[in-house]
Amino acid sequence: MPLVLYGHPFSSYTQKALIALYENATPFEFRCIGPDTPEHVAEWLKRWPLAKFPLLVDGDRTVAETSIIIEHLQLAHPGPVRLLPADPVAALEVRFLDRFFDIHVMDAMQVAVDSALGRVPVKSEEGLKLTGERLDRAYAWLEGHLAGKTWAAGAEFTLADCAAAPSLFYADWTHRIPETCPALHAYRARLLARPSFARAVEEARPFRPLFPLGAPDRD
């Protein structure tokens, strides 16, 4: 039975999993979650009633949470690109950076999105302000961290970069990376040029009108 990934192309966390799959050319079937595919929605909710995606199905095993999905892929379906280092200390650094991008970049961006959609009891303007404050702190830390590095954890593309790509992609749409962060700007550009993420971006392009804050005419 082939791997099956439930998700949506415009979803940041779905893109994070897709990057890992594309990096190693891992065969899988993508099942899009949306109003046009009620059969996929029903299967997905039956397997994961918490209604979060992406969700990976590998034979009789269901794997939730994107970081865990990527680690599962490395263990069960390894490829030429090792996304988590074999050295446990280096792996710990990669895991920390993965969490940094998910919590301090993507979650910060989500405050503005959720306020614009009315999902939280915060006005849209206040949501944008809170997002900007959190992202400015994250951007400043990343600017120092990325000095002299090609990828988030050093010379090799890892799980941390799978997290960074969609996080910084949407964060910059929401609150621009300032010109005082040239290393971060350059890193985001390298991520956009990476074939695995470039493919995910193109697959999501038709859905840009869904971005509640208005998708910029770039990237």
N, C-alpha and C positions, 0 to 999 in steps of 0.2 A: 504494500500500500504506500503510495507516495506521500510525502509530507504535505500537509494542508495548512495554509495560513489564512485565518479570518481577520479581516481588517478593512481599512479604507485608504486609498492612495493619498488623500490629503491629510491624513492623521499623522502627526509628528512621531508618535510611538510606533505606528505601523511602518513608517519610513525607516525608523531605526532598525527594526527587524529585517526589512527588505534589504538594507545596505549590507547586513551580515550575510544574507542569502546570496546576494549578487556578488559580493567579494569573492566567494568561493564557488560561484556558478553551481550552487546546490539546487538540484531539481526539486520543484514543489508546485503545488496547485494553489493559486490565489483565489479566495472566495470573498468577493466584495460585500460588505455589509451596507445595505441601503434600501430605500423603498422599492427599488426595481428588482430586488432579490430576496423576497420574503422567505424563501426556502433556506437561504444561507443564514438569515437572521434567526430563524427557528432552530436550526442546528447549533448555531453559536450559543444562543441562550440556554439551550438544553445542556450544553457542555459547561457553560460558565454563566450561571444566573446573576453574577455580579455585573454583567453587561459592560465589561471593559474589553477593549481590543488594543493590540492584536492578541490572537490566541493561536497557538500552534498545536496541531494534532499530528502525532508521530505514532502510527499504528494504534495500539490500545492505550497510548499515553497522551494526556492532554497537558500542555504546558502553558501557564499564564505568566504574565509580567515580562516585559521586554528584555530586561537584563538577564533574567533566568532563561528565557528562550534562546538568547545568543550563547549563553554558557552551555545549554543543552546541545545546541548545534555543534559546538566545538567538541563536546564529549562523544556525541552519537554520530555525527556526520562531519568529521574533520576534513579540512581542505588545506590548500597550500598557504592560505593567509591565516596565521594563528592570531586570533583576536584577544586572547588572554595569555600573557606570558607564562611559561613553565615555571620560572622562578617565583616562589610565593611572595617575596617582598615586592618584586616588580608588579606582580598581579594585584597586590593590595593597593598600590598606587593607581593602577588602571581602574580598579573598582571605585576608589575614592573619586577619581575624576568623572567616572560615569555618574556617580551620585551627584557630584557638583553640578554637572550640566542638567540633569533631570530636575534637581531641587531648586538650585539657585538661578538657573536661566529659564528652563521650560516652565516650571511652576510659577516663577515670577511673571513671565509673559502671560500665563493663563489667567492671572488676576484681571488684566485688562480685557481679555476676551470674554471671561465669564461675566464681568460687569456690563459689557456691551450687550450681551445676550440676556441679561436679566436673571442670571442663575444665582447671583449672590446679592445681598441687600446693600449694595454699594453703587452709587451713581457712576456712570461711565467715565466722567471726568476724574472722579476720585480714584477709580480703578486704574486709569492711565497714570495718574500721579504716583500711586503706590508701586505700580510696575516699574516706572522710570527710576524711582529711588532704589528699588531692589536691583534692577539691572545695572545701574551705574556702579554699584558696589561690586557686582559680579564682574563687570567689564574691567574695572580697575585691577581686580585681583588677577584676572586672566591675562591682562597685558603684561604684568610682571612675570607670571608663570610661563608664558609662551616665549619669552626672550630666548633666542638661540635654538628653538625647537622647530622641527618640521611638523610634527603631529603632537597631540595633546600630551602624550607620555614620553615623547622623545622622537627617535628616528623611525619607529614602526607604527603603522596604522593599526589601531586596536578598538576594543569595545568602547573606550572613551570617545573615540572619534565618531563611532556610530551614534553615540548620544549627542555629541557636539553638533553634528551636521544639521539635523532638523531643529535643534534648540536654537542655535545661532541664526539659522535661516529665518525662522518666524520671529525671534526676538528683535532682530534688526528691522523687520517690517513694523514692529510695534513701537520700539524705542531705538532710534538709530545709534549704532556704535559711534562714539565721538571720534573726531579726527585726532584726538590725543591718544588714541589706541591703535597705532599703525600695525603693530604685530598681530593684534586681534583681527583687524581688517584683512590682513594678508592671509591669516589662517582661515578665515571664513571663505576667502576666494579659493584657497587650495581645496577646501572641502567641496565647494561647488564644482570644481574641475575634476574631482575624483569620479571615475566612470560609474561606480556603484551609486553614488548619491546623485550624479547628473541624471542617471536613468530614473531614479525615484522622483526627482523634481519634474522631469518631463511627463511622467505618467500622471502626476498630480496637477499638471497645468490646467486641464479643462475645468477643475473644481475651484479655481481661484476666486470666482465671484462669491463663494461661500464664506470667505474670510470676513468676519463681522466688522473689522476695523477698516476694511478696504485694502485690497492688495495693491501694492505699488507697481508701477509699470517698469519693473526691472527684474533681474535674476531670472 
